[in-house]
Amino acid sequence: MCLAIPAKIAQLDGDGMATVDILGVTRSVSIDLTPQAGVGDFVLVHAGFAIEVVDPDYAQETIDLIKEFPDLAGDELPAATA
């Protein structure tokens, strides 16, 4: 199963790339599909691409769910702490 994970854009790196924060983990992702995205925006990231800019409340709801079910996110994200 594949899913898109909310990430907050921390920095625009140029050439259609951005550095994002996903639960404390930083990754470089392509923003070619979301050229309107800017620093501070939340985007859904799938397979290294930001595929949609999302509302911060929606992003937080999804992050909270991921923290409840860490197996959904795989091994890439740090373990949730209660």
mmCIF file of the N, C-alpha and C atoms, coordinates in Angstrom:
data_MODEL
# 
_entry.id   MODEL 
# 
loop_
_atom_site.group_PDB 
_atom_site.id 
_atom_site.type_symbol 
_atom_site.label_atom_id 
_atom_site.label_alt_id 
_atom_site.label_comp_id 
_atom_site.label_asym_id 
_atom_site.label_entity_id 
_atom_site.label_seq_id 
_atom_site.pdbx_PDB_ins_code 
_atom_site.Cartn_x 
_atom_site.Cartn_y 
_atom_site.Cartn_z 
_atom_site.occupancy 
_atom_site.B_iso_or_equiv 
_atom_site.pdbx_formal_charge 
_atom_site.auth_seq_id 
_atom_site.auth_comp_id 
_atom_site.auth_asym_id 
_atom_site.auth_atom_id 
_atom_site.pdbx_PDB_model_num 
ATOM 1   N N  . MET A 1 1  ? 0.843  -1.170 0.000   1.00 0.00 ? 1  MET A N  1 
ATOM 2   C CA . MET A 1 1  ? 0.000  0.000  0.000   1.00 0.00 ? 1  MET A CA 1 
ATOM 3   C C  . MET A 1 1  ? 0.894  1.241  0.000   1.00 0.00 ? 1  MET A C  1 
ATOM 4   N N  . CYS A 1 2  ? 0.530  2.200  -0.795  1.00 0.00 ? 2  CYS A N  1 
ATOM 5   C CA . CYS A 1 2  ? 1.251  3.465  -0.855  1.00 0.00 ? 2  CYS A CA 1 
ATOM 6   C C  . CYS A 1 2  ? 0.368  4.565  -0.301  1.00 0.00 ? 2  CYS A C  1 
ATOM 7   N N  . LEU A 1 3  ? 0.983  5.503  0.361   1.00 0.00 ? 3  LEU A N  1 
ATOM 8   C CA . LEU A 1 3  ? 0.219  6.638  0.839   1.00 0.00 ? 3  LEU A CA 1 
ATOM 9   C C  . LEU A 1 3  ? 1.066  7.886  0.757   1.00 0.00 ? 3  LEU A C  1 
ATOM 10  N N  . ALA A 1 4  ? 0.409  8.998  0.709   1.00 0.00 ? 4  ALA A N  1 
ATOM 11  C CA . ALA A 1 4  ? 1.093  10.286 0.708   1.00 0.00 ? 4  ALA A CA 1 
ATOM 12  C C  . ALA A 1 4  ? 1.141  10.798 2.140   1.00 0.00 ? 4  ALA A C  1 
ATOM 13  N N  . ILE A 1 5  ? 2.268  11.341 2.514   1.00 0.00 ? 5  ILE A N  1 
ATOM 14  C CA . ILE A 1 5  ? 2.492  11.798 3.879   1.00 0.00 ? 5  ILE A CA 1 
ATOM 15  C C  . ILE A 1 5  ? 2.590  13.323 3.885   1.00 0.00 ? 5  ILE A C  1 
ATOM 16  N N  . PRO A 1 6  ? 1.911  13.991 4.818   1.00 0.00 ? 6  PRO A N  1 
ATOM 17  C CA . PRO A 1 6  ? 2.040  15.453 4.899   1.00 0.00 ? 6  PRO A CA 1 
ATOM 18  C C  . PRO A 1 6  ? 3.441  15.857 5.331   1.00 0.00 ? 6  PRO A C  1 
ATOM 19  N N  . ALA A 1 7  ? 3.949  16.878 4.692   1.00 0.00 ? 7  ALA A N  1 
ATOM 20  C CA . ALA A 1 7  ? 5.261  17.407 5.028   1.00 0.00 ? 7  ALA A CA 1 
ATOM 21  C C  . ALA A 1 7  ? 5.198  18.932 4.964   1.00 0.00 ? 7  ALA A C  1 
ATOM 22  N N  . LYS A 1 8  ? 5.992  19.571 5.801   1.00 0.00 ? 8  LYS A N  1 
ATOM 23  C CA . LYS A 1 8  ? 6.042  21.033 5.805   1.00 0.00 ? 8  LYS A CA 1 
ATOM 24  C C  . LYS A 1 8  ? 7.290  21.479 5.050   1.00 0.00 ? 8  LYS A C  1 
ATOM 25  N N  . ILE A 1 9  ? 7.096  22.385 4.105   1.00 0.00 ? 9  ILE A N  1 
ATOM 26  C CA . ILE A 1 9  ? 8.230  22.879 3.326   1.00 0.00 ? 9  ILE A CA 1 
ATOM 27  C C  . ILE A 1 9  ? 9.081  23.789 4.206   1.00 0.00 ? 9  ILE A C  1 
ATOM 28  N N  . ALA A 1 10 ? 10.342 23.404 4.370   1.00 0.00 ? 10 ALA A N  1 
ATOM 29  C CA . ALA A 1 10 ? 11.269 24.160 5.196   1.00 0.00 ? 10 ALA A CA 1 
ATOM 30  C C  . ALA A 1 10 ? 12.116 25.110 4.362   1.00 0.00 ? 10 ALA A C  1 
ATOM 31  N N  . GLN A 1 11 ? 12.363 24.726 3.099   1.00 0.00 ? 11 GLN A N  1 
ATOM 32  C CA . GLN A 1 11 ? 13.253 25.530 2.268   1.00 0.00 ? 11 GLN A CA 1 
ATOM 33  C C  . GLN A 1 11 ? 13.015 25.203 0.801   1.00 0.00 ? 11 GLN A C  1 
ATOM 34  N N  . LEU A 1 12 ? 13.015 26.214 -0.044  1.00 0.00 ? 12 LEU A N  1 
ATOM 35  C CA . LEU A 1 12 ? 12.974 26.016 -1.487  1.00 0.00 ? 12 LEU A CA 1 
ATOM 36  C C  . LEU A 1 12 ? 14.419 25.964 -1.967  1.00 0.00 ? 12 LEU A C  1 
ATOM 37  N N  . ASP A 1 13 ? 14.772 24.880 -2.644  1.00 0.00 ? 13 ASP A N  1 
ATOM 38  C CA . ASP A 1 13 ? 16.160 24.653 -3.022  1.00 0.00 ? 13 ASP A CA 1 
ATOM 39  C C  . ASP A 1 13 ? 16.482 25.031 -4.460  1.00 0.00 ? 13 ASP A C  1 
ATOM 40  N N  . GLY A 1 14 ? 15.482 25.441 -5.228  1.00 0.00 ? 14 GLY A N  1 
ATOM 41  C CA . GLY A 1 14 ? 15.701 25.771 -6.628  1.00 0.00 ? 14 GLY A CA 1 
ATOM 42  C C  . GLY A 1 14 ? 15.597 24.541 -7.506  1.00 0.00 ? 14 GLY A C  1 
ATOM 43  N N  . ASP A 1 15 ? 15.521 24.753 -8.796  1.00 0.00 ? 15 ASP A N  1 
ATOM 44  C CA . ASP A 1 15 ? 15.396 23.661 -9.769  1.00 0.00 ? 15 ASP A CA 1 
ATOM 45  C C  . ASP A 1 15 ? 14.228 22.728 -9.459  1.00 0.00 ? 15 ASP A C  1 
ATOM 46  N N  . GLY A 1 16 ? 13.137 23.292 -8.915  1.00 0.00 ? 16 GLY A N  1 
ATOM 47  C CA . GLY A 1 16 ? 11.950 22.495 -8.646  1.00 0.00 ? 16 GLY A CA 1 
ATOM 48  C C  . GLY A 1 16 ? 12.062 21.559 -7.461  1.00 0.00 ? 16 GLY A C  1 
ATOM 49  N N  . MET A 1 17 ? 13.001 21.818 -6.574  1.00 0.00 ? 17 MET A N  1 
ATOM 50  C CA . MET A 1 17 ? 13.199 20.963 -5.400  1.00 0.00 ? 17 MET A CA 1 
ATOM 51  C C  . MET A 1 17 ? 12.984 21.774 -4.118  1.00 0.00 ? 17 MET A C  1 
ATOM 52  N N  . ALA A 1 18 ? 12.609 21.072 -3.064  1.00 0.00 ? 18 ALA A N  1 
ATOM 53  C CA . ALA A 1 18 ? 12.427 21.697 -1.756  1.00 0.00 ? 18 ALA A CA 1 
ATOM 54  C C  . ALA A 1 18 ? 12.866 20.724 -0.675  1.00 0.00 ? 18 ALA A C  1 
ATOM 55  N N  . THR A 1 19 ? 13.257 21.272 0.455   1.00 0.00 ? 19 THR A N  1 
ATOM 56  C CA . THR A 1 19 ? 13.535 20.464 1.637   1.00 0.00 ? 19 THR A CA 1 
ATOM 57  C C  . THR A 1 19 ? 12.290 20.512 2.500   1.00 0.00 ? 19 THR A C  1 
ATOM 58  N N  . VAL A 1 20 ? 11.809 19.324 2.897   1.00 0.00 ? 20 VAL A N  1 
ATOM 59  C CA . VAL A 1 20 ? 10.602 19.244 3.715   1.00 0.00 ? 20 VAL A CA 1 
ATOM 60  C C  . VAL A 1 20 ? 10.899 18.543 5.031   1.00 0.00 ? 20 VAL A C  1 
ATOM 61  N N  . ASP A 1 21 ? 10.046 18.809 5.995   1.00 0.00 ? 21 ASP A N  1 
ATOM 62  C CA . ASP A 1 21 ? 10.120 18.158 7.308   1.00 0.00 ? 21 ASP A CA 1 
ATOM 63  C C  . ASP A 1 21 ? 8.923  17.222 7.433   1.00 0.00 ? 21 ASP A C  1 
ATOM 64  N N  . ILE A 1 22 ? 9.228  15.948 7.657   1.00 0.00 ? 22 ILE A N  1 
ATOM 65  C CA . ILE A 1 22 ? 8.184  14.943 7.858   1.00 0.00 ? 22 ILE A CA 1 
ATOM 66  C C  . ILE A 1 22 ? 8.412  14.331 9.236   1.00 0.00 ? 22 ILE A C  1 
ATOM 67  N N  . LEU A 1 23 ? 7.659  14.786 10.223  1.00 0.00 ? 23 LEU A N  1 
ATOM 68  C CA . LEU A 1 23 ? 7.782  14.293 11.597  1.00 0.00 ? 23 LEU A CA 1 
ATOM 69  C C  . LEU A 1 23 ? 9.215  14.350 12.103  1.00 0.00 ? 23 LEU A C  1 
ATOM 70  N N  . GLY A 1 24 ? 9.909  15.440 11.794  1.00 0.00 ? 24 GLY A N  1 
ATOM 71  C CA . GLY A 1 24 ? 11.271 15.611 12.271  1.00 0.00 ? 24 GLY A CA 1 
ATOM 72  C C  . GLY A 1 24 ? 12.350 15.068 11.355  1.00 0.00 ? 24 GLY A C  1 
ATOM 73  N N  . VAL A 1 25 ? 11.968 14.414 10.283  1.00 0.00 ? 25 VAL A N  1 
ATOM 74  C CA . VAL A 1 25 ? 12.916 13.889 9.306   1.00 0.00 ? 25 VAL A CA 1 
ATOM 75  C C  . VAL A 1 25 ? 12.897 14.812 8.096   1.00 0.00 ? 25 VAL A C  1 
ATOM 76  N N  . THR A 1 26 ? 14.062 15.237 7.630   1.00 0.00 ? 26 THR A N  1 
ATOM 77  C CA . THR A 1 26 ? 14.095 16.110 6.462   1.00 0.00 ? 26 THR A CA 1 
ATOM 78  C C  . THR A 1 26 ? 14.408 15.290 5.216   1.00 0.00 ? 26 THR A C  1 
ATOM 79  N N  . ARG A 1 27 ? 13.762 15.678 4.138   1.00 0.00 ? 27 ARG A N  1 
ATOM 80  C CA . ARG A 1 27 ? 13.928 15.024 2.842   1.00 0.00 ? 27 ARG A CA 1 
ATOM 81  C C  . ARG A 1 27 ? 13.911 16.087 1.758   1.00 0.00 ? 27 ARG A C  1 
ATOM 82  N N  . SER A 1 28 ? 14.541 15.769 0.663   1.00 0.00 ? 28 SER A N  1 
ATOM 83  C CA . SER A 1 28 ? 14.478 16.608 -0.521  1.00 0.00 ? 28 SER A CA 1 
ATOM 84  C C  . SER A 1 28 ? 13.402 16.022 -1.431  1.00 0.00 ? 28 SER A C  1 
ATOM 85  N N  . VAL A 1 29 ? 12.464 16.857 -1.869  1.00 0.00 ? 29 VAL A N  1 
ATOM 86  C CA . VAL A 1 29 ? 11.380 16.398 -2.732  1.00 0.00 ? 29 VAL A CA 1 
ATOM 87  C C  . VAL A 1 29 ? 11.215 17.345 -3.916  1.00 0.00 ? 29 VAL A C  1 
ATOM 88  N N  . SER A 1 30 ? 10.641 16.818 -4.964  1.00 0.00 ? 30 SER A N  1 
ATOM 89  C CA . SER A 1 30 ? 10.335 17.636 -6.131  1.00 0.00 ? 30 SER A CA 1 
ATOM 90  C C  . SER A 1 30 ? 9.024  18.374 -5.895  1.00 0.00 ? 30 SER A C  1 
ATOM 91  N N  . ILE A 1 31 ? 9.006  19.656 -6.257  1.00 0.00 ? 31 ILE A N  1 
ATOM 92  C CA . ILE A 1 31 ? 7.757  20.425 -6.185  1.00 0.00 ? 31 ILE A CA 1 
ATOM 93  C C  . ILE A 1 31 ? 7.293  20.811 -7.595  1.00 0.00 ? 31 ILE A C  1 
ATOM 94  N N  . ASP A 1 32 ? 7.759  20.075 -8.585  1.00 0.00 ? 32 ASP A N  1 
ATOM 95  C CA . ASP A 1 32 ? 7.343  20.344 -9.967  1.00 0.00 ? 32 ASP A CA 1 
ATOM 96  C C  . ASP A 1 32 ? 5.830  20.244 -10.138 1.00 0.00 ? 32 ASP A C  1 
ATOM 97  N N  . LEU A 1 33 ? 5.179  19.364 -9.379  1.00 0.00 ? 33 LEU A N  1 
ATOM 98  C CA . LEU A 1 33 ? 3.726  19.189 -9.492  1.00 0.00 ? 33 LEU A CA 1 
ATOM 99  C C  . LEU A 1 33 ? 2.946  20.200 -8.665  1.00 0.00 ? 33 LEU A C  1 
ATOM 100 N N  . THR A 1 34 ? 3.641  20.930 -7.798  1.00 0.00 ? 34 THR A N  1 
ATOM 101 C CA . THR A 1 34 ? 3.009  21.933 -6.927  1.00 0.00 ? 34 THR A CA 1 
ATOM 102 C C  . THR A 1 34 ? 3.830  23.224 -6.957  1.00 0.00 ? 34 THR A C  1 
ATOM 103 N N  . PRO A 1 35 ? 3.941  23.854 -8.116  1.00 0.00 ? 35 PRO A N  1 
ATOM 104 C CA . PRO A 1 35 ? 4.802  25.043 -8.217  1.00 0.00 ? 35 PRO A CA 1 
ATOM 105 C C  . PRO A 1 35 ? 4.339  26.217 -7.351  1.00 0.00 ? 35 PRO A C  1 
ATOM 106 N N  . GLN A 1 36 ? 3.070  26.199 -6.907  1.00 0.00 ? 36 GLN A N  1 
ATOM 107 C CA . GLN A 1 36 ? 2.550  27.267 -6.059  1.00 0.00 ? 36 GLN A CA 1 
ATOM 108 C C  . GLN A 1 36 ? 2.992  27.120 -4.602  1.00 0.00 ? 36 GLN A C  1 
ATOM 109 N N  . ALA A 1 37 ? 3.572  25.984 -4.234  1.00 0.00 ? 37 ALA A N  1 
ATOM 110 C CA . ALA A 1 37 ? 3.958  25.726 -2.844  1.00 0.00 ? 37 ALA A CA 1 
ATOM 111 C C  . ALA A 1 37 ? 5.123  26.620 -2.433  1.00 0.00 ? 37 ALA A C  1 
ATOM 112 N N  . GLY A 1 38 ? 5.057  27.068 -1.170  1.00 0.00 ? 38 GLY A N  1 
ATOM 113 C CA . GLY A 1 38 ? 6.115  27.921 -0.640  1.00 0.00 ? 38 GLY A CA 1 
ATOM 114 C C  . GLY A 1 38 ? 6.545  27.478 0.743   1.00 0.00 ? 38 GLY A C  1 
ATOM 115 N N  . VAL A 1 39 ? 7.552  28.122 1.255   1.00 0.00 ? 39 VAL A N  1 
ATOM 116 C CA . VAL A 1 39 ? 8.054  27.819 2.594   1.00 0.00 ? 39 VAL A CA 1 
ATOM 117 C C  . VAL A 1 39 ? 6.923  27.971 3.603   1.00 0.00 ? 39 VAL A C  1 
ATOM 118 N N  . GLY A 1 40 ? 6.770  26.977 4.470   1.00 0.00 ? 40 GLY A N  1 
ATOM 119 C CA . GLY A 1 40 ? 5.716  26.987 5.480   1.00 0.00 ? 40 GLY A CA 1 
ATOM 120 C C  . GLY A 1 40 ? 4.459  26.261 5.059   1.00 0.00 ? 40 GLY A C  1 
ATOM 121 N N  . ASP A 1 41 ? 4.300  25.999 3.759   1.00 0.00 ? 41 ASP A N  1 
ATOM 122 C CA . ASP A 1 41 ? 3.129  25.255 3.282   1.00 0.00 ? 41 ASP A CA 1 
ATOM 123 C C  . ASP A 1 41 ? 3.269  23.771 3.612   1.00 0.00 ? 41 ASP A C  1 
ATOM 124 N N  . PHE A 1 42 ? 2.130  23.122 3.776   1.00 0.00 ? 42 PHE A N  1 
ATOM 125 C CA . PHE A 1 42 ? 2.096  21.671 3.914   1.00 0.00 ? 42 PHE A CA 1 
ATOM 126 C C  . PHE A 1 42 ? 1.746  21.069 2.571   1.00 0.00 ? 42 PHE A C  1 
ATOM 127 N N  . VAL A 1 43 ? 2.471  20.021 2.204   1.00 0.00 ? 43 VAL A N  1 
ATOM 128 C CA . VAL A 1 43 ? 2.219  19.306 0.960   1.00 0.00 ? 43 VAL A CA 1 
ATOM 129 C C  . VAL A 1 43 ? 2.114  17.826 1.265   1.00 0.00 ? 43 VAL A C  1 
ATOM 130 N N  . LEU A 1 44 ? 1.378  17.111 0.415   1.00 0.00 ? 44 LEU A N  1 
ATOM 131 C CA . LEU A 1 44 ? 1.364  15.664 0.497   1.00 0.00 ? 44 LEU A CA 1 
ATOM 132 C C  . LEU A 1 44 ? 2.506  15.156 -0.361  1.00 0.00 ? 44 LEU A C  1 
ATOM 133 N N  . VAL A 1 45 ? 3.348  14.294 0.218   1.00 0.00 ? 45 VAL A N  1 
ATOM 134 C CA . VAL A 1 45 ? 4.515  13.766 -0.479  1.00 0.00 ? 45 VAL A CA 1 
ATOM 135 C C  . VAL A 1 45 ? 4.302  12.286 -0.751  1.00 0.00 ? 45 VAL A C  1 
ATOM 136 N N  . HIS A 1 46 ? 4.497  11.924 -2.012  1.00 0.00 ? 46 HIS A N  1 
ATOM 137 C CA . HIS A 1 46 ? 4.409  10.519 -2.434  1.00 0.00 ? 46 HIS A CA 1 
ATOM 138 C C  . HIS A 1 46 ? 5.543  10.257 -3.407  1.00 0.00 ? 46 HIS A C  1 
ATOM 139 N N  . ALA A 1 47 ? 6.341  9.251  -3.125  1.00 0.00 ? 47 ALA A N  1 
ATOM 140 C CA . ALA A 1 47 ? 7.418  8.810  -4.008  1.00 0.00 ? 47 ALA A CA 1 
ATOM 141 C C  . ALA A 1 47 ? 8.368  9.951  -4.384  1.00 0.00 ? 47 ALA A C  1 
ATOM 142 N N  . GLY A 1 48 ? 8.647  10.833 -3.422  1.00 0.00 ? 48 GLY A N  1 
ATOM 143 C CA . GLY A 1 48 ? 9.600  11.900 -3.657  1.00 0.00 ? 48 GLY A CA 1 
ATOM 144 C C  . GLY A 1 48 ? 9.040  13.143 -4.342  1.00 0.00 ? 48 GLY A C  1 
ATOM 145 N N  . PHE A 1 49 ? 7.721  13.168 -4.539  1.00 0.00 ? 49 PHE A N  1 
ATOM 146 C CA . PHE A 1 49 ? 7.077  14.312 -5.184  1.00 0.00 ? 49 PHE A CA 1 
ATOM 147 C C  . PHE A 1 49 ? 6.029  14.909 -4.262  1.00 0.00 ? 49 PHE A C  1 
ATOM 148 N N  . ALA A 1 50 ? 6.003  16.235 -4.167  1.00 0.00 ? 50 ALA A N  1 
ATOM 149 C CA . ALA A 1 50 ? 4.891  16.922 -3.514  1.00 0.00 ? 50 ALA A CA 1 
ATOM 150 C C  . ALA A 1 50 ? 3.757  16.916 -4.536  1.00 0.00 ? 50 ALA A C  1 
ATOM 151 N N  . ILE A 1 51 ? 2.648  16.256 -4.182  1.00 0.00 ? 51 ILE A N  1 
ATOM 152 C CA . ILE A 1 51 ? 1.572  16.086 -5.165  1.00 0.00 ? 51 ILE A CA 1 
ATOM 153 C C  . ILE A 1 51 ? 0.389  17.021 -4.944  1.00 0.00 ? 51 ILE A C  1 
ATOM 154 N N  . GLU A 1 52 ? 0.327  17.659 -3.771  1.00 0.00 ? 52 GLU A N  1 
ATOM 155 C CA . GLU A 1 52 ? -0.793 18.559 -3.485  1.00 0.00 ? 52 GLU A CA 1 
ATOM 156 C C  . GLU A 1 52 ? -0.456 19.433 -2.287  1.00 0.00 ? 52 GLU A C  1 
ATOM 157 N N  . VAL A 1 53 ? -0.829 20.699 -2.353  1.00 0.00 ? 53 VAL A N  1 
ATOM 158 C CA . VAL A 1 53 ? -0.733 21.589 -1.194  1.00 0.00 ? 53 VAL A CA 1 
ATOM 159 C C  . VAL A 1 53 ? -1.999 21.373 -0.375  1.00 0.00 ? 53 VAL A C  1 
ATOM 160 N N  . VAL A 1 54 ? -1.835 21.187 0.946   1.00 0.00 ? 54 VAL A N  1 
ATOM 161 C CA . VAL A 1 54 ? -2.994 20.901 1.798   1.00 0.00 ? 54 VAL A CA 1 
ATOM 162 C C  . VAL A 1 54 ? -3.080 21.902 2.944   1.00 0.00 ? 54 VAL A C  1 
ATOM 163 N N  . ASP A 1 55 ? -4.273 22.000 3.481   1.00 0.00 ? 55 ASP A N  1 
ATOM 164 C CA . ASP A 1 55 ? -4.573 22.843 4.628   1.00 0.00 ? 55 ASP A CA 1 
ATOM 165 C C  . ASP A 1 55 ? -3.795 22.342 5.857   1.00 0.00 ? 55 ASP A C  1 
ATOM 166 N N  . PRO A 1 56 ? -3.250 23.254 6.671   1.00 0.00 ? 56 PRO A N  1 
ATOM 167 C CA . PRO A 1 56 ? -2.507 22.839 7.866   1.00 0.00 ? 56 PRO A CA 1 
ATOM 168 C C  . PRO A 1 56 ? -3.326 21.964 8.822   1.00 0.00 ? 56 PRO A C  1 
ATOM 169 N N  . ASP A 1 57 ? -4.628 22.240 8.955   1.00 0.00 ? 57 ASP A N  1 
ATOM 170 C CA . ASP A 1 57 ? -5.457 21.417 9.842   1.00 0.00 ? 57 ASP A CA 1 
ATOM 171 C C  . ASP A 1 57 ? -5.574 19.989 9.325   1.00 0.00 ? 57 ASP A C  1 
ATOM 172 N N  . TYR A 1 58 ? -5.765 19.849 8.011   1.00 0.00 ? 58 TYR A N  1 
ATOM 173 C CA . TYR A 1 58 ? -5.823 18.516 7.405   1.00 0.00 ? 58 TYR A CA 1 
ATOM 174 C C  . TYR A 1 58 ? -4.487 17.799 7.600   1.00 0.00 ? 58 TYR A C  1 
ATOM 175 N N  . ALA A 1 59 ? -3.386 18.520 7.376   1.00 0.00 ? 59 ALA A N  1 
ATOM 176 C CA . ALA A 1 59 ? -2.064 17.926 7.546   1.00 0.00 ? 59 ALA A CA 1 
ATOM 177 C C  . ALA A 1 59 ? -1.886 17.433 8.981   1.00 0.00 ? 59 ALA A C  1 
ATOM 178 N N  . GLN A 1 60 ? -2.299 18.238 9.962   1.00 0.00 ? 60 GLN A N  1 
ATOM 179 C CA . GLN A 1 60 ? -2.137 17.838 11.362  1.00 0.00 ? 60 GLN A CA 1 
ATOM 180 C C  . GLN A 1 60 ? -2.985 16.628 11.705  1.00 0.00 ? 60 GLN A C  1 
ATOM 181 N N  . GLU A 1 61 ? -4.214 16.580 11.194  1.00 0.00 ? 61 GLU A N  1 
ATOM 182 C CA . GLU A 1 61 ? -5.068 15.401 11.419  1.00 0.00 ? 61 GLU A CA 1 
ATOM 183 C C  . GLU A 1 61 ? -4.398 14.137 10.908  1.00 0.00 ? 61 GLU A C  1 
ATOM 184 N N  . THR A 1 62 ? -3.835 14.227 9.714   1.00 0.00 ? 62 THR A N  1 
ATOM 185 C CA . THR A 1 62 ? -3.179 13.067 9.113   1.00 0.00 ? 62 THR A CA 1 
ATOM 186 C C  . THR A 1 62 ? -1.926 12.684 9.891   1.00 0.00 ? 62 THR A C  1 
ATOM 187 N N  . ILE A 1 63 ? -1.146 13.678 10.305  1.00 0.00 ? 63 ILE A N  1 
ATOM 188 C CA . ILE A 1 63 ? 0.050  13.409 11.106  1.00 0.00 ? 63 ILE A CA 1 
ATOM 189 C C  . ILE A 1 63 ? -0.331 12.719 12.411  1.00 0.00 ? 63 ILE A C  1 
ATOM 190 N N  . ASP A 1 64 ? -1.407 13.177 13.044  1.00 0.00 ? 64 ASP A N  1 
ATOM 191 C CA . ASP A 1 64 ? -1.867 12.548 14.291  1.00 0.00 ? 64 ASP A CA 1 
ATOM 192 C C  . ASP A 1 64 ? -2.245 11.086 14.059  1.00 0.00 ? 64 ASP A C  1 
ATOM 193 N N  . LEU A 1 65 ? -2.897 10.799 12.934  1.00 0.00 ? 65 LEU A N  1 
ATOM 194 C CA . LEU A 1 65 ? -3.249 9.414  12.611  1.00 0.00 ? 65 LEU A CA 1 
ATOM 195 C C  . LEU A 1 65 ? -2.001 8.563  12.376  1.00 0.00 ? 65 LEU A C  1 
ATOM 196 N N  . ILE A 1 66 ? -1.031 9.125  11.681  1.00 0.00 ? 66 ILE A N  1 
ATOM 197 C CA . ILE A 1 66 ? 0.208  8.390  11.416  1.00 0.00 ? 66 ILE A CA 1 
ATOM 198 C C  . ILE A 1 66 ? 0.907  8.065  12.729  1.00 0.00 ? 66 ILE A C  1 
ATOM 199 N N  . LYS A 1 67 ? 0.887  8.989  13.663  1.00 0.00 ? 67 LYS A N  1 
ATOM 200 C CA . LYS A 1 67 ? 1.507  8.740  14.960  1.00 0.00 ? 67 LYS A CA 1 
ATOM 201 C C  . LYS A 1 67 ? 0.796  7.618  15.706  1.00 0.00 ? 67 LYS A C  1 
ATOM 202 N N  . GLU A 1 68 ? -0.519 7.479  15.496  1.00 0.00 ? 68 GLU A N  1 
ATOM 203 C CA . GLU A 1 68 ? -1.271 6.402  16.139  1.00 0.00 ? 68 GLU A CA 1 
ATOM 204 C C  . GLU A 1 68 ? -0.980 5.045  15.503  1.00 0.00 ? 68 GLU A C  1 
ATOM 205 N N  . PHE A 1 69 ? -0.658 5.055  14.206  1.00 0.00 ? 69 PHE A N  1 
ATOM 206 C CA . PHE A 1 69 ? -0.431 3.822  13.457  1.00 0.00 ? 69 PHE A CA 1 
ATOM 207 C C  . PHE A 1 69 ? 0.902  3.919  12.721  1.00 0.00 ? 69 PHE A C  1 
ATOM 208 N N  . PRO A 1 70 ? 2.027  3.900  13.436  1.00 0.00 ? 70 PRO A N  1 
ATOM 209 C CA . PRO A 1 70 ? 3.326  4.123  12.800  1.00 0.00 ? 70 PRO A CA 1 
ATOM 210 C C  . PRO A 1 70 ? 3.671  3.094  11.731  1.00 0.00 ? 70 PRO A C  1 
ATOM 211 N N  . ASP A 1 71 ? 3.081  1.909  11.770  1.00 0.00 ? 71 ASP A N  1 
ATOM 212 C CA . ASP A 1 71 ? 3.361  0.903  10.746  1.00 0.00 ? 71 ASP A CA 1 
ATOM 213 C C  . ASP A 1 71 ? 2.910  1.352  9.370   1.00 0.00 ? 71 ASP A C  1 
ATOM 214 N N  . LEU A 1 72 ? 1.943  2.273  9.301   1.00 0.00 ? 72 LEU A N  1 
ATOM 215 C CA . LEU A 1 72 ? 1.477  2.776  8.010   1.00 0.00 ? 72 LEU A CA 1 
ATOM 216 C C  . LEU A 1 72 ? 2.559  3.550  7.273   1.00 0.00 ? 72 LEU A C  1 
ATOM 217 N N  . ALA A 1 73 ? 3.450  4.201  8.007   1.00 0.00 ? 73 ALA A N  1 
ATOM 218 C CA . ALA A 1 73 ? 4.464  5.047  7.395   1.00 0.00 ? 73 ALA A CA 1 
ATOM 219 C C  . ALA A 1 73 ? 5.741  4.296  7.073   1.00 0.00 ? 73 ALA A C  1 
ATOM 220 N N  . GLY A 1 74 ? 5.867  3.066  7.518   1.00 0.00 ? 74 GLY A N  1 
ATOM 221 C CA . GLY A 1 74 ? 7.073  2.304  7.231   1.00 0.00 ? 74 GLY A CA 1 
ATOM 222 C C  . GLY A 1 74 ? 8.202  2.646  8.181   1.00 0.00 ? 74 GLY A C  1 
ATOM 223 N N  . ASP A 1 75 ? 9.409  2.269  7.783   1.00 0.00 ? 75 ASP A N  1 
ATOM 224 C CA . ASP A 1 75 ? 10.583 2.420  8.644   1.00 0.00 ? 75 ASP A CA 1 
ATOM 225 C C  . ASP A 1 75 ? 11.261 3.771  8.529   1.00 0.00 ? 75 ASP A C  1 
ATOM 226 N N  . GLU A 1 76 ? 10.797 4.624  7.635   1.00 0.00 ? 76 GLU A N  1 
ATOM 227 C CA . GLU A 1 76 ? 11.498 5.878  7.375   1.00 0.00 ? 76 GLU A CA 1 
ATOM 228 C C  . GLU A 1 76 ? 11.255 6.937  8.448   1.00 0.00 ? 76 GLU A C  1 
ATOM 229 N N  . LEU A 1 77 ? 10.162 6.832  9.184   1.00 0.00 ? 77 LEU A N  1 
ATOM 230 C CA . LEU A 1 77 ? 9.820  7.866  10.150  1.00 0.00 ? 77 LEU A CA 1 
ATOM 231 C C  . LEU A 1 77 ? 10.173 7.408  11.559  1.00 0.00 ? 77 LEU A C  1 
ATOM 232 N N  . PRO A 1 78 ? 10.537 8.349  12.430  1.00 0.00 ? 78 PRO A N  1 
ATOM 233 C CA . PRO A 1 78 ? 10.861 7.973  13.801  1.00 0.00 ? 78 PRO A CA 1 
ATOM 234 C C  . PRO A 1 78 ? 9.631  7.425  14.525  1.00 0.00 ? 78 PRO A C  1 
ATOM 235 N N  . ALA A 1 79 ? 9.881  6.583  15.488  1.00 0.00 ? 79 ALA A N  1 
ATOM 236 C CA . ALA A 1 79 ? 8.785  5.996  16.260  1.00 0.00 ? 79 ALA A CA 1 
ATOM 237 C C  . ALA A 1 79 ? 8.039  7.083  17.016  1.00 0.00 ? 79 ALA A C  1 
ATOM 238 N N  . ALA A 1 80 ? 6.741  6.934  17.100  1.00 0.00 ? 80 ALA A N  1 
ATOM 239 C CA . ALA A 1 80 ? 5.923  7.899  17.839  1.00 0.00 ? 80 ALA A CA 1 
ATOM 240 C C  . ALA A 1 80 ? 6.158  7.716  19.323  1.00 0.00 ? 80 ALA A C  1 
ATOM 241 N N  . THR A 1 81 ? 6.144  8.826  20.044  1.00 0.00 ? 81 THR A N  1 
ATOM 242 C CA . THR A 1 81 ? 6.275  8.759  21.494  1.00 0.00 ? 81 THR A CA 1 
ATOM 243 C C  . THR A 1 81 ? 4.992  9.255  22.116  1.00 0.00 ? 81 THR A C  1 
ATOM 244 N N  . ALA A 1 82 ? 4.590  8.607  23.168  1.00 0.00 ? 82 ALA A N  1 
ATOM 245 C CA . ALA A 1 82 ? 3.345  8.985  23.818  1.00 0.00 ? 82 ALA A CA 1 
ATOM 246 C C  . ALA A 1 82 ? 3.565  10.023 24.875  1.00 0.00 ? 82 ALA A C  1 
# 
